[in-house]
């Protein structure tokens, strides 16, 4: 429900924590979280956080770990769909549902916290409506019983809250990845299950920038893709650019949406080389 000012207000006996009112960037809602509120950190003690590629990149960089070290130590793998599309969730402390990064003072990685944490108590979703080519963002309020932040008097638009929480940088960095997932889900059963190689590619390009960095320096990659030495050096040395390139590469390989130039005759050259080696 919403009051006359468009503020999202407390609902009746609706069981889901998601308020069924769709919001846009100009919608106003009432919420504030701060260290003096009685429920502070309660949401961190019962987590179910799906990590995005940019989440993984920021956290592994903050902790000074390789991609594989971070994934092995601080994440739990799960299947994002019935085709076992690889996903990662934030790990919890042993025998608890508490975030592994929660300590006595609160979040120990706050400046690099995942996008799901930044949005709370908002949720976001990307949708592609019929006959539309672009992905549209929709938002909604999440009201969990423990959270007292909805009783705070602060009011802001969704756009203001996103800016305050640093969501825009994360959303921009993850946009291509989200488009890939939406395209996969909207394909329907006629598309069929992805190959094991495709799933491995998705895993590397999403969560393992160290392996992807090595991959784009191989002879096989250079034989096919036409990238200048200067551009490749920039991509290799800048992990943010490396992630964006990996997502473009995955979109091109999986869906044929070409944004990376291919060398003329590359396919024929590879075929000849494979035949010569067989």
trRosetta pair geometry for C-beta under 8 A, 3 or more apart (Angstrom, degrees):
i j d omega theta_ij theta_ji phi_ij phi_ji
1 8 7.5 121 79 -155 47 56
1 9 5.3 -46 93 62 97 96
1 10 7.8 -8 52 81 112 32
1 11 5.8 148 6 -103 96 69
1 21 7.2 -132 -6 -54 12 138
2 6 5.4 -7 175 -146 131 35
2 7 6.3 152 -157 69 77 35
2 8 5.7 -44 -99 -94 82 47
2 9 6.5 143 -121 7 26 89
2 21 6.2 140 -44 -154 105 160
3 6 7.3 -56 70 13 63 16
3 7 4.9 -2 37 52 106 93
3 9 5.4 84 -35 -36 94 130
5 28 6.5 -51 135 72 95 141
6 27 6.2 -138 160 -146 117 68
6 28 5.1 93 98 39 102 98
7 28 5.5 -50 -88 106 66 101
7 29 6.4 123 -152 -122 63 34
7 30 5.4 39 -167 -28 116 106
7 155 6.3 -61 -109 -127 118 125
8 19 5.8 71 -172 149 132 166
8 21 5.9 -178 -116 67 108 140
8 23 7.3 -57 -52 -73 130 124
8 27 7.6 46 -37 162 104 116
8 28 8.0 -171 -5 99 75 55
8 29 4.5 -5 24 -121 111 95
8 30 6.9 -149 61 21 72 81
8 141 4.8 171 120 -16 160 149
9 30 7.8 38 -91 24 55 128
10 143 7.4 137 -121 -146 69 160
10 150 7.2 114 -76 139 89 135
11 14 4.7 -20 122 15 140 123
11 19 6.4 173 -34 -123 127 86
11 143 7.5 171 16 44 103 155
14 19 7.9 95 88 -117 148 50
14 20 7.1 -126 -166 -6 154 110
16 20 7.6 81 71 -54 128 94
17 142 5.2 32 136 -167 104 78
17 143 5.5 -160 -165 67 71 51
17 144 4.8 5 -134 -79 137 66
17 145 8.0 -98 -102 -21 104 66
18 123 6.3 -38 -119 21 103 149
18 140 5.6 36 -168 126 94 136
18 141 7.6 139 -158 83 48 49
18 142 5.8 -29 -97 -105 58 70
18 143 7.9 164 -87 24 10 73
19 140 5.6 -171 67 178 79 92
19 141 4.0 17 21 64 134 95
19 142 7.3 -129 1 -74 84 22
19 143 6.0 73 -50 -7 97 110
20 140 7.5 -5 -116 -147 17 133
21 140 6.7 145 71 -133 54 87
21 141 7.2 12 58 19 99 101
22 138 5.3 -40 -155 -167 104 121
22 139 7.5 108 -168 61 57 47
22 140 6.4 -50 -109 -80 42 94
23 27 3.7 -124 -154 58 93 159
23 29 6.8 -34 -109 -43 154 121
23 122 7.8 -85 60 -141 145 111
23 138 7.1 125 61 -176 53 68
23 139 4.2 -54 76 82 104 94
23 140 6.0 163 12 -85 98 38
23 141 7.2 84 -24 -31 137 79
23 158 5.4 142 140 -56 123 139
24 27 5.4 120 48 -19 54 102
24 138 7.1 -51 -88 -124 64 61
24 139 7.0 146 -98 27 17 101
24 158 6.8 -162 118 37 28 144
25 137 7.7 60 -54 88 94 120
25 139 7.8 107 -72 1 45 134
25 157 6.7 43 156 155 56 114
25 158 5.1 -122 -135 79 35 109
25 159 4.1 54 -179 -59 95 101
25 162 7.7 -53 -131 10 89 139
26 157 5.7 -45 -150 -149 32 130
26 158 7.3 -20 15 34 14 97
26 159 6.8 9 -75 -7 43 119
27 139 7.1 -163 49 72 131 116
27 157 6.5 127 73 -150 35 74
27 158 5.3 40 59 -18 86 113
28 155 5.6 28 178 176 110 105
28 156 6.8 -174 -142 103 75 18
28 157 5.4 -53 -88 -90 65 60
29 122 7.4 140 58 -86 155 102
29 141 5.5 174 -146 -81 147 121
29 155 7.2 -173 94 -144 24 71
29 156 7.3 -26 58 65 64 62
29 158 7.0 57 7 -68 110 75
29 161 7.6 -23 56 -30 104 149
30 150 6.3 79 102 -161 90 62
30 152 7.2 -179 166 78 86 66
30 153 7.3 -57 -155 -161 111 25
30 154 6.8 140 -155 82 63 51
30 155 5.1 -34 -95 -93 73 80
31 121 5.4 -144 -149 51 151 115
31 122 7.9 -172 48 -45 160 83
31 141 7.5 177 -45 -136 136 109
31 149 4.9 42 -162 136 81 104
31 150 5.5 -26 -99 -95 82 55
31 152 6.6 64 -165 55 26 107
31 154 6.7 -54 81 81 30 99
31 156 7.9 -77 52 35 77 97
31 161 7.6 37 68 -113 112 140
32 37 7.9 167 107 -56 80 140
32 149 5.6 -156 70 -160 35 90
32 152 3.8 -98 44 107 101 153
32 153 7.8 -11 7 54 130 45
32 154 3.8 79 -48 31 124 136
33 37 6.5 -102 -149 28 52 147
33 40 7.2 127 -174 -112 88 74
33 120 7.7 32 -27 112 153 93
33 121 7.5 136 -44 -17 117 100
33 149 4.6 -33 -72 -101 71 138
34 37 5.5 109 60 -16 69 102
34 40 7.2 -60 100 -94 36 118
34 152 7.8 116 8 -106 106 155
35 40 5.4 74 -144 -139 37 157
35 106 7.0 -74 -112 -65 103 143
36 40 7.2 101 33 -42 11 140
37 40 5.0 128 67 -52 78 89
37 148 5.6 -174 -179 78 113 114
37 149 6.4 31 -171 -79 170 72
37 152 7.2 -62 -96 -63 131 122
38 148 5.8 50 50 12 94 156
39 42 4.3 -56 -175 4 83 134
39 43 7.8 63 148 -25 106 80
39 146 5.3 143 -142 153 129 84
39 147 5.8 -179 117 -120 159 34
39 148 4.7 154 2 9 122 98
39 149 7.3 -102 66 -29 124 79
40 106 7.3 -54 157 -102 107 109
41 44 4.8 -50 -163 35 70 118
41 45 6.6 73 142 -30 80 98
41 102 6.5 119 -163 -147 114 119
41 106 5.6 -136 -79 -121 120 71
41 107 7.7 -171 -111 -40 96 75
42 45 5.8 -58 -158 27 38 114
42 46 7.5 -8 160 15 67 102
42 146 4.5 -141 140 147 145 135
42 147 7.1 -160 75 -79 124 59
43 46 7.1 -84 -155 53 33 80
43 47 7.5 74 153 -85 65 77
43 120 6.1 143 163 168 162 155
43 144 7.0 126 -100 53 95 150
43 146 7.2 177 -65 86 65 123
43 147 6.7 34 -61 -83 110 104
44 47 6.4 -1 -152 -57 39 113
44 98 6.7 39 134 -155 74 73
44 99 4.7 -66 -171 13 86 123
44 102 4.6 140 144 -89 126 130
44 106 7.7 126 11 -161 163 61
44 107 6.5 -150 -103 -76 151 90
45 96 7.7 -67 -165 167 73 116
45 97 6.7 68 152 90 53 86
45 98 4.8 -22 -135 -101 58 86
45 99 7.6 -82 -77 5 28 78
45 102 6.9 -171 -76 147 63 176
46 97 4.6 30 -124 115 55 130
46 98 7.6 -20 -54 -80 38 49
47 90 6.1 -41 134 76 139 121
47 92 6.4 175 55 -89 104 104
47 97 6.3 171 30 162 59 81
47 98 7.3 66 4 -158 103 19
47 99 4.9 68 -15 -67 151 87
48 89 6.8 -42 -166 -151 54 131
49 89 6.1 126 75 -161 54 75
49 90 4.1 11 71 13 116 119
49 99 7.4 34 3 -105 137 108
49 114 5.8 121 175 64 129 154
49 116 4.9 180 -141 70 90 146
49 117 6.9 1 -121 -46 137 89
50 80 8.0 86 -143 -106 135 101
50 87 6.0 -32 -146 176 106 125
50 88 7.3 117 -159 80 60 51
50 89 5.7 -48 -95 -98 49 73
50 116 6.6 118 51 -51 66 144
51 55 4.3 -137 -159 89 84 138
51 56 5.6 93 151 -55 127 85
51 59 7.9 -64 -142 13 133 142
51 75 6.3 -74 15 -117 147 121
51 87 7.9 148 51 177 70 77
51 88 4.6 -38 51 94 113 103
51 89 6.6 163 -4 -118 89 18
51 90 6.0 119 -53 -55 107 75
51 114 5.8 -103 -115 -117 73 137
52 55 4.7 106 50 0 70 104
52 56 7.3 -136 94 -4 40 85
52 114 7.2 137 21 -157 86 99
52 115 5.9 9 14 19 132 127
52 170 7.2 110 64 -179 144 101
52 174 4.6 -19 174 -112 144 138
52 177 6.5 133 -165 93 97 150
53 56 5.8 -56 -152 35 34 111
53 57 6.3 33 153 -20 67 107
53 173 7.6 -138 88 139 94 98
53 174 6.4 155 46 -111 89 83
53 177 5.3 -177 8 -76 124 158
53 206 4.7 -122 -81 -166 108 63
53 207 6.3 -123 -112 -73 74 51
53 243 5.9 150 144 -158 121 118
53 246 8.0 -165 -163 86 149 125
53 247 7.2 -174 54 -69 168 114
54 57 5.4 -49 -143 37 38 115
54 58 6.2 37 158 -18 68 105
54 115 7.3 62 77 -37 111 119
54 170 5.5 173 99 -143 141 70
54 173 3.9 90 -88 111 145 131
54 174 5.1 -102 4 -57 119 91
54 243 6.7 106 -88 159 70 160
55 58 6.1 -61 -150 38 26 106
55 59 6.2 13 160 -10 64 115
55 114 4.1 21 -128 -120 128 90
55 115 6.1 -104 -67 0 106 85
55 170 7.5 44 -62 -145 73 119
56 59 6.1 -65 -143 42 25 104
56 60 6.0 17 165 -14 66 111
56 67 7.0 49 155 -140 116 87
56 70 6.5 137 -164 111 82 136
56 71 7.1 15 -144 -75 123 88
56 75 7.6 -5 -107 -61 103 146
56 88 6.8 67 -76 66 122 153
56 206 7.8 84 26 143 148 72
56 207 5.2 -71 159 -135 177 75
57 60 6.4 -58 -139 38 22 102
57 61 6.2 19 161 -16 60 114
57 173 7.9 -120 48 164 139 141
57 209 6.4 62 -105 -22 98 141
57 239 6.0 165 -161 146 116 119
57 240 7.4 122 151 -91 149 56
57 243 5.6 -44 -72 -70 154 144
58 61 6.0 -65 -151 40 24 110
58 62 6.2 27 155 -23 64 109
58 112 4.4 -175 151 -161 111 106
59 62 5.6 -50 -143 33 33 113
59 63 6.3 16 162 -6 65 111
59 70 6.2 133 107 -160 97 137
59 74 7.0 -132 144 101 135 153
59 109 6.4 35 -123 179 90 152
59 112 5.7 156 -83 135 58 122
59 114 7.6 -16 -47 -66 126 82
60 63 6.1 -64 -144 47 29 102
60 65 4.9 -98 -156 73 78 91
60 66 7.0 -37 -176 126 125 15
60 67 5.6 12 -149 -98 173 47
60 69 7.3 123 -142 71 106 86
60 70 3.7 -96 -98 -33 98 156
60 71 8.0 -14 -80 -32 127 69
61 64 7.6 32 -177 -72 30 35
61 112 7.8 -157 69 -136 92 152
61 239 6.7 179 -80 72 131 162
62 109 6.0 107 116 -144 156 106
62 111 7.7 158 -115 80 136 97
62 112 4.5 -142 -52 23 148 165
63 70 6.4 133 60 -100 134 103
63 74 7.8 166 -19 -24 169 151
63 109 7.8 -33 -57 -105 96 128
65 69 4.0 -133 -174 92 108 119
65 70 4.4 137 97 -56 133 85
65 73 7.2 -110 -142 31 161 135
66 69 4.5 94 52 6 80 105
66 70 7.0 -150 87 -5 41 85
66 210 5.2 4 -164 -43 98 160
67 70 6.0 -60 -152 36 28 107
67 71 6.2 23 157 -15 66 110
67 207 6.4 138 -176 146 116 64
67 208 4.4 142 124 -131 146 54
67 209 5.4 159 -63 34 137 68
67 210 4.6 -157 14 7 110 102
67 211 7.0 -98 64 0 139 86
68 71 5.8 -55 -142 39 31 110
68 72 6.0 28 160 -17 66 111
68 208 6.4 38 -62 -125 76 107
68 210 6.8 -80 -9 52 91 135
68 211 7.6 84 -49 -36 107 108
69 72 6.0 -60 -144 40 25 108
69 73 6.0 7 164 -7 63 118
70 73 6.2 -72 -142 45 24 100
70 74 5.6 -40 -174 35 66 114
70 75 7.1 52 137 -11 73 110
71 74 7.4 -74 -110 54 12 73
71 75 5.0 -45 -149 40 53 129
71 88 6.6 -93 -135 -116 92 143
71 207 5.9 80 -87 159 132 124
71 208 7.3 -40 -21 -79 147 87
72 75 7.7 14 -16 45 10 86
73 91 7.5 -108 132 6 46 156
74 90 7.0 -31 157 -150 86 66
74 91 5.0 -139 -170 19 40 120
74 100 5.9 -157 -139 77 82 150
74 101 7.9 39 -148 -49 123 100
75 88 4.3 -13 -174 -169 137 113
75 89 6.5 139 -163 69 77 39
75 90 6.5 -60 -111 -111 66 28
75 91 5.7 -112 -79 -35 12 92
76 88 7.1 134 65 -160 40 62
76 89 4.8 -27 62 64 94 96
76 90 7.7 3 17 89 90 18
76 91 5.5 125 -31 -92 90 70
77 86 6.4 -42 -154 -154 107 91
77 87 7.2 129 -162 77 57 49
77 88 6.1 -40 -102 -100 52 64
77 89 7.9 169 -98 19 5 79
78 87 5.1 -35 72 75 80 100
78 88 7.4 145 23 -104 79 16
78 89 5.7 36 0 -14 125 111
79 82 7.6 71 145 -99 129 17
79 83 7.9 179 -170 75 111 38
79 84 4.5 -66 -125 -123 118 52
79 85 6.6 98 -166 47 68 51
79 86 7.3 -49 -110 -97 51 36
79 87 6.8 88 -175 21 7 98
80 85 4.3 -57 55 85 105 101
80 86 7.1 13 -3 88 102 12
80 87 4.0 111 -58 -36 99 125
80 181 7.3 -74 146 -136 149 118
81 84 7.5 -75 73 -7 62 17
81 85 4.9 35 29 17 97 113
81 184 7.4 -167 9 130 158 119
81 185 6.9 -163 -91 -94 147 87
83 193 4.8 172 -129 -135 108 83
83 194 5.8 89 160 20 138 88
83 199 7.8 -154 139 -84 95 117
84 199 6.5 9 103 -128 95 147
85 181 7.6 129 150 -123 154 87
85 184 6.7 94 -92 147 153 158
85 194 7.4 75 -88 26 86 135
85 199 6.7 -141 -116 -122 46 93
85 202 6.5 -59 -154 121 83 162
86 199 6.2 109 -16 -177 102 92
86 202 6.2 154 38 101 98 107
86 203 4.5 21 57 -88 154 99
86 206 7.4 175 89 53 102 141
86 207 7.7 -95 121 6 120 135
88 207 6.1 112 -21 -106 139 144
90 99 6.2 -8 134 -133 134 89
90 100 6.9 -151 165 19 91 100
90 101 7.9 -68 -171 5 126 107
90 114 6.7 -122 -58 -18 129 148
91 100 4.7 24 93 -29 92 140
92 96 5.7 -140 155 90 113 72
92 97 5.5 -61 -143 -147 156 26
92 98 5.7 118 -162 63 94 42
92 99 6.4 -69 -115 -96 67 22
92 100 6.0 -165 -138 -48 15 80
93 96 4.6 5 76 50 95 120
93 98 4.7 -6 20 73 114 102
93 99 7.6 38 -19 90 88 21
93 100 5.6 150 -61 -103 62 59
93 102 7.6 -84 -29 51 121 99
98 102 5.3 -100 174 49 102 137
99 102 4.5 104 68 -24 93 103
99 107 7.6 -7 95 -113 147 85
101 107 6.1 34 121 -156 106 70
101 108 4.9 -135 -178 48 83 95
101 109 4.8 -50 -166 9 148 109
102 106 7.2 -67 -145 -179 72 28
102 107 6.4 -40 -101 -95 61 53
102 108 7.3 -174 -103 -5 11 92
103 106 7.1 -7 63 52 69 26
103 108 5.0 63 1 -55 117 114
105 108 7.5 92 67 -82 99 73
106 110 6.9 25 120 -65 112 125
107 110 4.2 113 94 -75 114 83
107 113 5.9 1 169 -84 150 125
107 117 7.5 112 -113 -177 154 151
109 112 5.1 -62 170 65 94 92
109 113 5.9 136 104 -75 83 63
110 113 5.4 -14 -146 -35 35 115
113 117 4.2 -84 157 82 119 141
113 118 6.2 150 95 -53 104 81
114 117 5.1 99 62 7 75 101
114 118 7.2 -135 106 -6 42 90
115 118 5.3 -53 -147 35 39 116
115 119 6.4 36 158 -19 69 104
115 167 6.4 90 -148 -135 88 78
115 170 4.1 175 -90 146 111 148
115 171 7.0 128 -141 -61 138 64
115 174 6.9 -69 -27 -5 161 151
116 119 6.1 -57 -149 35 29 107
116 120 6.8 43 153 -38 61 99
117 120 5.9 -41 -153 10 34 117
118 165 4.2 135 -176 155 87 114
118 166 5.9 -99 -139 69 138 80
118 167 5.0 167 127 -80 128 82
118 170 6.6 147 37 16 154 152
119 122 4.7 -100 175 77 85 88
119 123 6.5 90 136 -105 132 26
119 124 5.7 -115 -132 -8 150 105
119 162 7.7 3 -108 -104 75 76
119 165 6.9 151 -76 114 31 157
119 167 6.0 80 -75 -105 77 134
120 142 6.7 -60 -135 60 71 132
121 141 6.4 29 131 -162 95 73
121 142 4.9 -135 -172 66 74 86
121 143 7.0 67 175 -82 130 44
121 144 7.5 -135 -129 12 114 90
121 147 6.0 116 -91 178 141 161
121 149 6.0 167 -8 77 137 133
121 150 6.9 -86 91 -61 161 92
122 139 5.5 -13 -175 -170 116 112
122 140 7.1 140 -161 74 68 36
122 141 6.4 -50 -107 -104 60 47
122 142 6.7 154 -128 7 8 93
122 158 6.7 123 -129 -132 153 92
122 161 6.4 120 -19 116 142 145
123 139 6.8 154 81 -158 50 59
123 140 5.0 -18 60 64 100 87
123 141 7.7 100 15 -175 84 1
123 142 5.1 94 -31 -46 103 112
124 137 6.1 -19 -167 -164 109 100
124 138 7.2 154 -156 83 59 43
124 139 5.2 -25 -101 -102 73 77
124 140 7.9 172 -82 21 31 69
124 167 8.0 130 -24 -174 152 141
124 171 7.8 -56 123 -102 163 121
125 137 7.5 143 76 -154 41 54
125 138 5.4 -21 64 64 91 90
125 139 7.7 172 21 -85 71 33
125 140 7.6 14 3 4 110 107
126 135 4.5 8 -177 174 112 122
126 136 7.1 145 -157 70 60 36
126 137 5.9 -33 -99 -95 68 61
126 138 7.9 157 -99 20 21 73
126 178 5.0 88 20 160 157 130
126 179 7.8 -87 142 -73 153 54
126 182 6.0 -88 107 -63 112 137
127 135 6.9 142 68 -160 24 72
127 136 5.5 -32 69 64 79 90
127 138 6.0 7 9 3 117 117
127 182 7.8 168 -126 -131 26 131
128 132 5.7 -160 -172 85 69 100
128 133 7.8 -33 -153 178 113 11
128 134 7.3 -174 -121 100 87 29
128 135 5.3 -56 -72 -101 87 63
128 136 7.0 140 -96 11 36 81
128 182 5.7 114 -8 162 117 136
128 186 6.5 -39 60 -65 124 158
129 132 4.5 55 65 11 80 133
129 136 6.4 8 -11 13 101 134
132 136 7.0 -5 137 -26 157 112
135 175 7.7 174 58 -163 137 87
135 178 6.8 134 168 116 170 111
135 179 5.9 -129 -31 -95 139 83
135 182 6.2 148 -105 24 122 170
137 171 7.7 14 -100 -160 143 141
139 158 5.1 138 62 -137 164 146
141 150 7.8 86 -180 -106 128 120
143 147 6.8 -140 -155 62 49 123
143 150 6.0 16 -120 -49 98 157
144 147 4.8 86 64 -6 84 111
147 150 6.3 74 118 -7 102 96
148 151 5.3 -45 -176 29 71 117
148 152 7.5 90 132 -35 75 86
149 152 5.6 -33 -163 5 50 118
156 160 4.1 -120 -178 86 110 128
156 161 5.1 133 103 -54 127 86
156 164 7.4 -4 167 -9 168 140
157 160 4.6 99 53 5 79 101
157 161 7.0 -145 93 -3 43 86
158 161 5.8 -58 -149 38 32 111
158 162 6.3 35 154 -22 66 106
159 162 5.8 -54 -148 34 29 113
159 163 6.5 27 155 -17 63 106
160 163 5.8 -57 -151 37 31 110
160 164 6.3 33 152 -21 66 107
161 164 5.6 -52 -146 35 33 113
161 165 6.2 14 161 -5 66 113
161 167 7.9 28 118 3 71 134
162 165 6.2 -68 -143 47 25 100
162 167 4.1 -83 -156 53 79 126
162 168 5.8 92 146 -51 107 81
162 171 7.8 -11 -164 -11 124 139
163 166 7.8 36 -178 -68 29 31
163 167 7.6 -67 -52 37 23 86
163 168 6.4 16 -96 -19 59 123
166 169 6.0 -27 179 26 81 112
166 170 7.0 79 131 -12 79 105
167 170 5.7 -69 -159 45 44 109
167 171 5.7 40 152 -23 81 110
168 171 5.8 -56 -143 37 30 110
168 172 6.2 29 159 -19 65 107
169 172 6.0 -58 -150 36 27 110
169 173 6.3 23 155 -16 63 111
170 173 5.8 -59 -147 39 30 109
170 174 6.1 9 161 -3 66 115
171 174 6.1 -69 -142 48 26 99
171 175 6.4 55 154 -64 64 87
172 175 5.8 -23 -151 -21 31 118
173 240 7.1 -83 -121 -151 119 92
173 243 6.8 23 -172 107 101 137
173 244 7.3 -99 -145 -72 67 92
174 177 5.0 -63 -165 47 67 117
174 178 5.6 69 138 -28 90 102
175 178 5.8 -58 -151 35 29 110
175 179 6.5 31 153 -20 65 105
176 179 5.5 -52 -150 34 35 114
176 180 6.6 40 151 -23 65 100
176 244 7.0 107 16 -145 142 67
176 247 4.0 112 99 142 129 132
176 248 6.6 -52 -163 -65 161 58
176 251 6.2 -90 -177 -40 108 137
177 180 5.7 -51 -154 30 33 113
177 181 6.7 29 151 -15 64 104
177 206 6.4 101 -131 -119 124 93
177 247 5.4 -86 -60 -123 74 128
178 181 5.7 -55 -151 37 35 110
178 182 6.3 34 153 -18 67 107
179 182 5.7 -54 -144 39 32 111
179 183 6.2 35 155 -22 65 106
179 251 7.3 17 95 -106 112 129
180 183 5.8 -55 -148 35 28 112
180 184 6.5 31 152 -20 63 105
180 202 7.8 173 145 -126 138 102
180 247 7.1 -136 -24 -161 134 89
180 250 6.3 5 -111 115 155 115
180 251 5.7 -119 -84 -88 105 85
180 254 6.9 69 -147 69 109 147
180 255 7.5 -153 -124 -13 78 132
181 184 5.6 -53 -150 34 32 113
181 185 6.3 25 155 -13 66 108
182 185 5.8 -59 -144 42 31 107
182 186 5.9 20 160 -13 68 113
183 186 6.1 -60 -137 43 26 104
183 187 6.6 48 155 -47 59 97
183 255 6.1 -11 144 -91 154 149
184 187 5.9 -44 -161 1 28 119
184 191 7.9 -162 -151 106 53 161
184 194 7.7 -32 -135 -45 117 127
187 190 7.3 -130 155 64 78 77
187 191 3.6 9 151 -30 125 151
188 191 6.1 122 67 -6 59 95
189 192 7.6 56 173 -68 51 38
194 198 3.9 -111 176 87 112 137
194 199 5.7 136 103 -51 119 81
194 202 7.7 47 132 -19 163 133
194 254 7.8 -20 -126 -138 126 110
195 198 4.6 103 54 1 76 100
195 199 7.2 -140 97 -2 44 84
196 199 5.7 -53 -151 37 36 112
196 200 6.4 37 150 -19 66 105
197 200 5.6 -54 -148 37 33 112
197 201 6.3 37 151 -22 65 104
198 201 5.5 -51 -149 34 32 114
198 202 6.4 36 152 -21 64 103
198 254 6.2 98 -148 -110 109 98
199 202 5.6 -49 -148 34 33 113
199 203 6.4 35 152 -20 64 104
200 203 5.7 -52 -149 35 32 113
200 204 6.4 29 155 -15 65 106
201 204 6.0 -57 -147 39 30 107
201 205 6.0 16 162 -9 67 114
201 250 6.2 154 145 -120 103 91
201 253 6.4 -107 175 99 156 145
201 254 7.3 179 100 -62 135 102
202 205 6.2 -63 -138 45 24 102
202 206 5.8 16 165 -15 63 119
202 250 6.4 97 -103 -150 56 133
202 254 7.6 55 -73 -72 94 143
203 206 6.2 -66 -142 41 20 105
203 207 6.1 -43 -176 36 60 110
203 208 6.9 30 137 2 75 115
204 207 7.4 -92 -129 54 13 69
204 208 4.8 -61 -140 58 55 114
204 211 5.2 -94 -144 95 105 125
204 212 5.5 141 155 -67 96 89
204 215 7.1 70 160 -26 143 152
204 246 7.8 -132 123 -161 77 125
205 208 8.0 -9 -23 50 16 77
205 212 5.9 100 -102 -96 52 135
205 246 4.2 175 -152 166 80 102
205 247 6.4 139 161 -80 111 42
205 249 6.3 -150 -120 77 131 104
205 250 4.1 157 117 -58 167 126
206 246 7.8 -162 -55 128 27 124
206 247 7.9 74 -92 -90 59 84
206 250 7.7 42 -49 -61 75 167
208 211 4.2 11 137 26 119 113
208 212 6.2 136 100 -18 73 89
209 212 5.3 -55 -139 42 38 112
209 213 6.0 48 157 -29 69 101
209 239 5.8 64 154 -149 159 96
209 242 5.4 88 -158 118 115 127
209 243 6.1 -51 -94 -75 125 78
209 246 6.8 -122 -110 -29 75 154
210 213 5.8 -48 -150 28 28 114
210 214 6.9 24 151 -13 59 104
211 214 5.7 -56 -155 38 36 110
211 215 6.2 42 148 -27 68 106
212 215 5.2 -50 -145 32 36 118
212 216 6.5 29 161 -16 68 102
212 242 6.8 136 99 169 117 104
212 246 4.8 2 -176 -105 160 127
213 216 6.5 -58 -150 34 27 101
213 217 7.1 15 153 -10 59 111
213 236 5.8 102 -151 -138 100 77
213 242 6.1 -15 -82 -150 93 142
214 217 6.0 -72 -158 40 34 107
214 218 7.2 51 147 -45 66 94
215 218 5.9 -39 -162 -2 39 116
215 221 6.2 110 150 -52 69 142
216 221 5.1 -147 -137 149 41 163
216 225 7.9 -49 -145 61 89 143
216 232 7.0 -168 140 -145 115 102
216 235 7.2 -60 111 112 159 132
216 236 7.3 -151 83 -81 120 93
216 245 7.6 19 -83 128 161 131
216 249 7.8 -117 -86 -80 114 160
217 221 7.2 35 22 55 12 134
217 222 7.7 16 -160 -43 29 112
217 232 7.8 122 -91 175 75 125
217 236 7.2 59 -62 -102 114 133
218 221 4.9 95 61 7 84 100
218 222 7.0 -160 93 -1 44 89
219 222 5.9 -63 -146 44 31 107
219 223 6.1 41 154 -32 66 107
220 223 5.6 -51 -149 26 29 117
220 224 7.0 11 159 -7 60 108
220 270 7.8 68 -148 -118 83 115
221 224 6.3 -74 -159 40 31 99
221 225 5.9 -26 172 25 73 113
222 225 6.9 -73 -117 56 26 77
223 263 7.2 -106 159 36 40 144
223 266 6.3 133 138 -147 71 96
223 269 6.5 -146 176 108 108 128
223 270 6.5 121 125 -76 130 93
223 273 8.0 -34 -170 -4 159 159
224 262 6.1 -38 167 -144 76 88
224 263 6.3 -161 -174 25 22 101
224 266 4.4 105 -129 175 56 140
224 267 7.9 61 -126 -65 96 54
224 270 6.8 11 -78 -51 99 132
225 260 5.5 -16 -145 146 119 118
225 261 6.9 112 -165 84 67 57
225 262 6.1 -55 -106 -108 52 55
225 263 6.9 -152 -105 -17 1 88
225 266 7.8 65 -44 -122 33 164
226 261 4.3 -59 65 110 104 107
226 262 6.4 85 2 161 98 7
226 263 4.6 134 -59 -71 102 71
227 231 5.1 -118 -178 85 93 121
227 232 5.0 110 121 -61 119 96
227 235 7.8 -29 174 7 147 143
227 260 7.1 -31 -66 -163 107 99
227 261 7.2 155 -67 54 59 94
228 231 4.6 91 58 9 87 102
228 232 6.8 -156 90 -6 44 87
229 232 5.8 -57 -146 38 30 111
229 233 6.3 34 155 -22 65 106
230 233 5.8 -54 -149 33 29 112
230 234 6.5 30 153 -19 63 105
231 234 5.7 -55 -152 35 32 113
231 235 6.4 30 153 -18 66 107
232 235 5.7 -55 -148 38 33 111
232 236 6.1 31 155 -20 67 109
233 236 5.8 -57 -144 38 29 110
233 237 6.1 12 163 -8 65 115
234 237 6.3 -68 -143 44 23 100
234 238 6.0 -12 170 11 65 118
234 241 6.2 -43 138 108 87 165
235 238 6.7 -74 -132 51 20 88
235 241 5.1 -123 -119 123 56 110
235 242 5.4 113 173 -88 74 64
235 245 5.0 24 -145 -21 128 160
236 242 6.7 77 -109 -88 23 115
238 241 4.0 49 95 20 114 113
238 242 6.4 173 91 -19 56 85
239 242 5.0 -49 -140 35 37 120
239 243 6.4 43 158 -23 66 97
240 243 6.0 -49 -154 30 30 110
240 244 6.8 24 151 -12 61 105
241 244 5.7 -55 -149 39 36 110
241 245 6.2 37 152 -20 68 107
242 245 5.7 -56 -147 38 29 111
242 246 6.3 32 153 -23 64 105
243 246 5.6 -53 -147 33 31 112
243 247 6.6 28 155 -17 64 104
244 247 5.9 -54 -150 35 33 109
244 248 6.5 34 151 -18 65 105
245 248 5.6 -53 -148 37 34 112
245 249 6.2 38 152 -23 66 106
245 260 7.7 82 -159 -87 84 125
246 249 5.5 -52 -147 35 31 115
246 250 6.4 32 153 -19 64 104
247 250 5.7 -49 -145 36 33 111
247 251 6.4 34 154 -18 64 105
248 251 5.8 -56 -149 37 30 111
248 252 6.3 30 153 -20 65 108
248 259 4.9 -90 -165 74 116 127
248 260 6.0 123 130 -41 114 104
249 252 5.7 -58 -149 36 29 111
249 253 6.3 20 158 -13 66 109
249 260 6.2 19 -93 -14 70 153
250 253 6.0 -57 -141 41 30 105
250 254 5.8 12 167 -5 67 117
251 254 6.4 -61 -131 47 22 99
251 255 5.6 -39 -173 41 61 112
251 257 4.9 -44 147 60 102 117
251 259 7.4 27 83 13 118 118
252 255 7.4 -71 -109 59 10 69
252 256 6.9 27 -165 -136 48 13
252 257 5.8 -104 -92 71 52 59
252 258 5.4 74 -133 -105 106 45
252 259 6.1 -127 -70 29 116 75
252 260 5.6 -84 -34 26 168 102
258 262 7.2 -71 -141 -14 125 109
262 266 5.5 -115 172 23 93 142
263 266 4.2 107 68 -62 90 111
263 269 7.9 -24 101 21 121 143
265 268 5.1 -56 -165 47 73 112
265 269 5.6 80 135 -30 87 102
266 269 5.6 -58 -147 36 30 114
266 270 6.4 28 157 -18 66 106
267 270 6.0 -57 -151 35 29 108
267 271 6.5 30 152 -20 64 107
268 271 5.6 -53 -149 34 33 114
268 272 6.5 34 154 -19 66 104
269 272 5.9 -54 -151 34 31 110
269 273 6.5 28 152 -18 64 107
270 273 5.6 -55 -147 37 34 111
270 274 6.3 33 155 -19 67 106
271 274 5.9 -56 -148 37 30 110
271 275 6.3 27 155 -18 65 107
272 275 5.8 -57 -147 37 30 109
272 276 6.2 31 154 -21 64 108
273 276 5.7 -55 -148 35 30 112
273 277 6.4 20 156 -12 64 110
274 277 5.9 -64 -148 42 30 104
274 278 6.3 33 154 -31 66 108
275 278 5.7 -52 -144 25 32 113
